[in-house]
Amino acid sequence: MRASRIQRCLPVVRVAVAIVLFSGSALRLKAAAAPPDKPQAAADSSQFVGAETCKGCHEAQFNNIAGSPHFRLNDESRGKDFHGCESCHGPGAAHVAGGGDKTKIFTFKDVAAEKISERCLQCHQTSHERANFLRSDHGRAGVSCIGCHSPHGAANRQALLIKTQPGLCYGCHQDAQADFSKPFHHKVNEGLVQCSDCHNAHGTTNDKQLRRTADEQEICYKCHADKRGPFLFEHYPVKSEGCATCHTPHGSSNPRLLTRSRVNTMCLECHQNFYNAPHPQNTKSQACANCHVAIHGSNSDSFLFK
């Protein structure tokens, strides 16, 4: 009797589960389909005066927006929530009625960095690139979006940066600027590499906001793919501690960005048992890499000879 009752209930349970799963899938699809550049909907659209009204007093700012990614906010055909200038500055009716009273509109001046960033992220947080900004190193340090970006006076029209890289980053990170001025360095000053190639200024879940996976040296393999492996015979520090064990990532006074001026000095930090015989350090045996040429790993020799 009990078994038959359960069997009669099974179709109903299956239908209920299917409805729940379908509803969840529909919500995920709806969220994925939402346009990433849609401004936050306003409660009372009657308070918006339109970008042409703003242009009457702020023509220079209006013209600076023209041609930039933000200019599409002026396109009312994209939807009722696209209010041009007011998408960022808020409804302007009270501002206009007050004869340009700045207290009646959001001006971005003398506003807490967190409040500025929260306003920008109403549209821009949907991107995985910026999803971690408020808890990033920059966000926690009180750097707002307009500390690096300017919708009205950008030097770089694509990303709306107030200054191009690396000069923009050097404004705060002068220690990195000093590193990139050393004799051996990654070609950042020369324009071949950018800071944002390795770091995500908007934040990641990794140390130093690096663009990497759980593998410590993954960011290095973007360019140095020949060092990736896997190798049949690994050099264990490469896998366990990462590239920065032997190399400084920004710049060094030593060739190959090494942390030590002599290769053998660096090797002996781990291989202290080879300080004397059979590798006396006062002979040609000093240069470890003369014999152990496959220092990052080998597929043919367990001693990394080849």
C-alpha positions as CSV (number, residue, x, y, z in Angstrom):
1,M,0.0,0.0,0.0
2,R,2.8,2.4,1.0
3,A,4.8,1.5,-2.1
4,S,1.9,2.2,-4.4
5,R,1.2,5.6,-2.7
6,I,4.9,6.6,-3.3
7,Q,4.6,5.5,-7.0
8,R,1.5,7.7,-7.4
9,C,3.4,10.7,-6.0
10,L,6.5,10.3,-8.1
11,P,5.1,12.0,-11.3
12,V,4.1,15.0,-9.2
13,V,7.6,15.2,-7.6
14,R,9.2,14.9,-11.0
15,V,7.1,17.8,-12.3
16,A,7.9,20.0,-9.3
17,V,11.6,19.3,-9.7
18,A,11.4,20.1,-13.4
19,I,9.7,23.4,-12.7
20,V,12.3,24.4,-10.1
21,L,15.2,23.5,-12.5
22,F,13.5,25.3,-15.4
23,S,12.9,28.4,-13.3
24,G,16.6,28.5,-12.2
25,S,17.8,28.1,-15.7
26,A,15.5,30.8,-17.0
27,L,16.8,33.2,-14.3
28,R,20.4,32.5,-15.2
29,L,19.7,33.0,-18.9
30,K,17.9,36.3,-18.2
31,A,20.8,37.5,-16.1
32,A,23.3,36.5,-18.8
33,A,21.2,38.2,-21.5
34,A,21.1,41.6,-19.7
35,P,23.2,44.2,-21.5
36,P,26.4,45.0,-19.6
37,D,26.2,48.7,-20.3
38,K,22.6,49.3,-19.2
39,P,22.4,52.0,-16.5
40,Q,20.5,51.5,-13.3
41,A,16.8,52.2,-13.8
42,A,15.5,55.4,-12.2
43,A,12.5,55.5,-9.9
44,D,11.0,58.6,-11.5
45,S,11.9,59.2,-15.2
46,S,10.1,62.6,-15.2
47,Q,13.0,64.1,-13.3
48,F,15.3,63.6,-16.3
49,V,15.8,66.6,-18.6
50,G,17.9,65.0,-21.4
51,A,21.4,65.4,-22.6
52,E,20.6,68.3,-25.0
53,T,19.5,70.3,-21.9
54,C,22.8,69.5,-20.3
55,K,24.7,70.6,-23.4
56,G,23.2,74.1,-23.1
57,C,25.5,74.8,-20.2
58,H,28.1,72.1,-20.5
59,E,28.9,71.9,-24.2
60,A,32.6,71.3,-23.7
61,Q,32.0,68.3,-21.5
62,F,29.3,67.0,-23.9
63,N,31.7,67.2,-26.8
64,N,34.3,65.3,-24.9
65,I,31.9,62.5,-24.4
66,A,31.1,62.3,-28.1
67,G,32.8,59.3,-29.8
68,S,33.6,57.7,-26.5
69,P,32.0,54.5,-25.2
70,H,29.8,56.5,-22.9
71,F,28.2,58.4,-25.7
72,R,25.9,55.6,-26.4
73,L,24.1,56.5,-23.2
74,N,22.6,59.4,-25.2
75,D,20.9,57.0,-27.5
76,E,17.3,56.9,-26.3
77,S,16.5,54.3,-28.9
78,R,18.4,51.8,-26.7
79,G,15.8,52.0,-24.0
80,K,14.0,54.3,-21.5
81,D,16.8,53.9,-19.0
82,F,19.5,55.5,-21.2
83,H,19.6,59.1,-20.0
84,G,22.9,60.4,-21.3
85,C,24.7,62.6,-18.9
86,E,22.1,61.8,-16.2
87,S,22.9,58.1,-16.3
88,C,26.0,59.0,-14.3
89,H,25.1,62.4,-12.7
90,G,21.6,61.5,-11.7
91,P,18.3,63.3,-12.6
92,G,18.9,66.9,-13.6
93,A,15.4,68.5,-13.2
94,A,16.1,70.0,-9.7
95,H,19.6,71.1,-10.9
96,V,18.2,73.0,-13.8
97,A,15.3,74.5,-11.8
98,G,17.9,75.7,-9.2
99,G,19.8,77.6,-11.8
100,G,22.6,75.1,-11.9
101,D,22.7,74.4,-8.2
102,K,25.5,71.8,-7.8
103,T,24.0,70.4,-4.6
104,K,21.0,69.2,-6.7
105,I,23.0,66.8,-8.8
106,F,25.8,64.2,-8.4
107,T,29.0,66.0,-9.4
108,F,31.7,63.4,-8.4
109,K,33.7,66.2,-6.7
110,D,34.5,66.0,-3.0
111,V,32.7,62.6,-2.9
112,A,34.1,59.6,-1.1
113,A,36.0,57.2,-3.4
114,E,33.8,54.3,-2.5
115,K,30.7,56.2,-3.4
116,I,32.2,57.2,-6.8
117,S,33.2,53.6,-7.6
118,E,29.8,52.3,-6.5
119,R,28.1,54.6,-9.0
120,C,30.4,53.5,-11.8
121,L,30.0,49.8,-10.9
122,Q,26.2,50.1,-11.3
123,C,27.0,49.5,-15.0
124,H,30.5,48.1,-15.1
125,Q,30.5,45.5,-12.4
126,T,28.9,42.9,-14.7
127,S,32.3,42.3,-16.3
128,H,34.5,39.7,-14.6
129,E,37.3,42.2,-15.2
130,R,35.9,44.5,-12.6
131,A,33.9,42.2,-10.3
132,N,36.4,42.3,-7.5
133,F,37.2,46.1,-7.5
134,L,35.7,47.1,-4.2
135,R,37.8,44.4,-2.4
136,S,40.9,44.9,-4.6
137,D,44.1,46.6,-3.4
138,H,43.1,49.8,-5.2
139,G,39.6,49.8,-3.9
140,R,40.7,49.3,-0.3
141,A,43.3,52.0,-0.7
142,G,40.7,54.6,-1.5
143,V,41.4,54.8,-5.2
144,S,38.2,55.5,-7.1
145,C,37.4,54.8,-10.8
146,I,38.1,58.5,-11.7
147,G,41.5,58.2,-10.1
148,C,42.5,56.4,-13.3
149,H,39.6,57.0,-15.8
150,S,38.1,60.2,-17.0
151,P,34.9,60.2,-19.2
152,H,35.5,63.8,-20.1
153,G,39.2,64.2,-20.5
154,A,40.7,60.9,-21.3
155,A,44.1,60.5,-22.9
156,N,43.3,57.0,-24.0
157,R,39.9,56.9,-25.6
158,Q,39.4,53.2,-25.6
159,A,39.8,52.7,-21.8
160,L,39.2,56.4,-20.9
161,L,42.5,56.5,-19.0
162,I,43.6,59.9,-17.8
163,K,47.2,58.9,-18.8
164,T,48.7,56.1,-20.8
165,Q,50.6,53.2,-19.3
166,P,53.0,52.9,-17.7
167,G,53.0,56.6,-16.7
168,L,49.6,56.2,-15.1
169,C,50.8,53.4,-12.9
170,Y,54.1,55.1,-12.0
171,G,52.1,57.9,-10.5
172,C,51.7,55.7,-7.4
173,H,54.0,52.7,-8.0
174,Q,57.4,54.5,-8.1
175,D,59.2,51.5,-6.8
176,A,58.1,49.6,-9.9
177,Q,59.3,52.5,-12.0
178,A,62.8,52.2,-10.4
179,D,62.8,48.5,-11.1
180,F,62.0,49.0,-14.8
181,S,64.9,51.5,-15.1
182,K,67.4,48.8,-14.1
183,P,69.8,47.4,-16.8
184,F,67.8,44.2,-17.2
185,H,64.0,44.6,-17.2
186,H,60.8,43.6,-18.9
187,K,60.2,46.0,-21.8
188,V,57.5,48.1,-20.1
189,N,59.1,51.5,-20.7
190,E,59.6,50.5,-24.3
191,G,55.9,49.7,-24.8
192,L,56.3,46.0,-25.6
193,V,54.7,45.0,-22.3
194,Q,52.0,46.8,-20.3
195,C,51.4,46.7,-16.5
196,S,47.9,45.4,-17.2
197,D,49.3,42.4,-19.1
198,C,50.3,40.9,-15.8
199,H,48.2,42.8,-13.3
200,N,44.4,43.5,-13.2
201,A,44.1,47.0,-11.7
202,H,40.4,46.2,-10.9
203,G,41.4,43.3,-8.6
204,T,41.7,39.6,-8.6
205,T,41.7,37.0,-5.9
206,N,45.4,36.6,-6.3
207,D,48.3,38.4,-4.5
208,K,49.5,41.7,-6.1
209,Q,46.3,41.5,-8.3
210,L,48.1,39.2,-10.8
211,R,46.3,37.7,-13.7
212,R,47.1,34.1,-12.9
213,T,45.6,30.8,-11.9
214,A,46.5,28.8,-8.8
215,D,49.8,28.0,-10.5
216,E,52.2,30.6,-9.3
217,Q,54.0,31.1,-12.5
218,E,51.1,30.9,-14.9
219,I,51.3,34.6,-15.7
220,C,54.9,34.1,-16.9
221,Y,54.0,31.3,-19.2
222,K,51.9,33.7,-21.3
223,C,55.1,34.8,-22.9
224,H,57.6,32.2,-21.8
225,A,55.6,29.1,-23.0
226,D,58.8,27.1,-23.6
227,K,59.3,27.0,-19.8
228,R,55.8,25.7,-19.1
229,G,56.4,21.9,-19.3
230,P,55.3,19.5,-18.0
231,F,58.7,17.9,-18.1
232,L,59.6,14.3,-17.5
233,F,62.3,15.6,-15.1
234,E,61.2,18.7,-13.2
235,H,63.3,21.2,-11.5
236,Y,61.3,21.2,-8.3
237,P,61.6,24.8,-7.2
238,V,60.1,25.9,-10.5
239,K,56.9,24.0,-9.7
240,S,56.8,24.4,-6.0
241,E,57.9,28.0,-5.5
242,G,57.5,29.6,-8.9
243,C,59.6,31.8,-11.2
244,A,60.1,34.5,-8.6
245,T,62.4,32.2,-6.7
246,C,65.2,32.9,-9.1
247,H,63.9,35.9,-11.1
248,T,62.7,39.4,-10.2
249,P,59.6,40.1,-12.3
250,H,60.1,43.8,-12.9
251,G,63.8,44.4,-13.3
252,S,67.2,43.5,-12.0
253,S,70.9,44.6,-12.1
254,N,71.7,41.0,-13.1
255,P,71.3,39.3,-16.5
256,R,68.1,37.3,-17.0
257,L,66.4,39.2,-14.1
258,L,68.2,36.9,-11.7
259,T,68.0,37.6,-8.0
260,R,71.8,37.0,-7.6
261,S,74.7,38.3,-9.5
262,R,76.2,34.8,-9.9
263,V,74.3,31.7,-11.0
264,N,76.2,29.4,-8.7
265,T,75.5,31.6,-5.6
266,M,71.8,31.3,-6.3
267,C,71.9,27.6,-6.9
268,L,73.9,27.0,-3.7
269,E,71.0,28.5,-1.7
270,C,69.3,25.1,-2.2
271,H,72.2,22.8,-3.2
272,Q,74.5,23.5,-0.3
273,N,75.8,19.9,-0.4
274,F,77.6,20.6,-3.7
275,Y,79.7,23.5,-2.3
276,N,82.9,21.4,-2.3
277,A,83.7,18.2,-4.2
278,P,82.6,17.2,-6.8
279,H,81.9,20.9,-7.6
280,P,84.6,23.0,-6.1
281,Q,83.6,26.7,-6.4
282,N,87.1,28.0,-7.3
283,T,87.2,26.2,-10.6
284,K,85.2,26.2,-13.8
285,S,82.5,24.2,-11.9
286,Q,81.2,27.5,-10.6
287,A,78.9,28.0,-13.6
288,C,76.2,25.4,-12.8
289,A,74.3,26.2,-16.0
290,N,77.3,25.3,-18.2
291,C,76.4,21.6,-17.6
292,H,72.8,21.8,-16.2
293,V,71.5,23.6,-19.3
294,A,67.9,22.5,-18.9
295,I,67.6,24.5,-15.7
296,H,63.7,24.7,-16.0
297,G,63.2,21.0,-16.7
298,S,64.2,18.3,-19.0
299,N,62.5,15.5,-20.9
300,S,65.7,13.5,-21.4
301,D,68.0,13.8,-18.4
302,S,67.3,13.5,-14.7
303,F,70.3,15.8,-13.9
304,L,69.0,18.5,-16.3
305,F,72.1,18.1,-18.5
306,K,70.0,18.4,-21.7
